[in-house]
Amino acid sequence: MARLVKKPLFNPQGDTDVRLRRMLGGNTTNLNDFNNMKYSWVSPWYRQAMNNFWVPEEINLATDKKQYPHLPAPERRAYDKILSFLIFLDSIQTANLPNIGQYVTANEVNLCLCIQTYQEAIHSQSYSYMLDSICEPQERDSILFQWKDDGRLLRRNTFIGDIYNSFQEEKSLDSFLRVIMGNYILEGVYFYSGFMFFYNLARNNLMPGSAQQIRYINRDEATHLYLFRNILNELQKEEPDLIDEGRRAVFRDMLREGCEQEIAWGQYVIGEDIQGLTGEMVGDYIRYLGNLRAVNIGLDPVYEGFDKEPESMKWVSQYSNANMIKTDFFEARSTAYAKSSALVDDL
């Protein structure tokens, strides 16, 4: 069984045979060799992530600045709280991903983690750009730190924050696997649930620049989700005794807890007063996401009867496409694309 050992940076005695490379517990040289990769999915993932490059300031938020002060009160409240939550998620991702990389001994996967870290920083910048563009400085700070005053938002942050802190305090295989699963839940449920609200605004002709900004973030997060899905699946192949039935039950419980918290949060922050959304729609969508995320890493579905995208929420996948090109990121069988080219890869 793999051991969780912090890898040395300089290791002349490391293995050079790609067949000996492992996700955990390998003897890596840390040499980045783009011509010799063990995991076939890494090269197309890397090219896709690199071609996703974008700059937050290229998106015009002039309309959003005019509309924001006049948003209906429920939409304004939800905009502030959901944006505050997304700011936290991307910030903690930026800080935590290098901690994971210290123990991943497949150097090509670490390259992916480095790109993800960079992209999460871009997302944080984009949220700052949104706030700076639409509201006054005092309002900006109020949104940025809402989790200090809103107990429900603090509890949302605490679920992931405690998982990440546990890995800081105890570098064990158990805490490592929990932090990997926490990343998967964050990328595959929390982000997608939050993005959905902004797409609903756009289909009501509100805050179009914010929705476009979220589309670009969503495009990045789809690749991040695929990365952690593959990390979990590769670990199950390489270390079948490590991710046994007991561990799979823990993963499933974590996923259910994450979904239940997201459903409760969605009903609190969206409620029944926002045009185009209801608490039932939000709950159905999150249960669908939970089942999809479970099945994609070999777990049994979490919720009975939510195996297909709800009819009432099919518009989400249309809005989630940054270039308005047909894309099915949920199944990770997308026609991937770059913002300014015709590059096609199968993610």
Secondary structure, DSSP 8 states (H G I E B T S, - for coil): --------S--TTS---GGG--SSS--------TT--S-TTHHHHHHHHHHT---GGGS--HHHHHHGGGS-HHHHHHHHHHHHHHHHHHHHHHHHHHHHHTT---HHHHHHHHHHHHHHHHHHHHHHHHHHHHS-HHHHHHHHTGGGT-HHHHHHHHHHHHHHHHHHH---HHHHHHHHHHHHHIIIIIHHHHHHHHHHHHHTT--HHHHHHHHHHHHHHHHHHHHHHHHHHHHHHH-TTTS-HHHHHHHHHHHHHHHHHHHHHHHHHTTT-STT--HHHHHHHHHHHHHHHHHHTT---SSTT--S--GGGTHHHHHT-TTS----GGGT--B--BTTB----B-
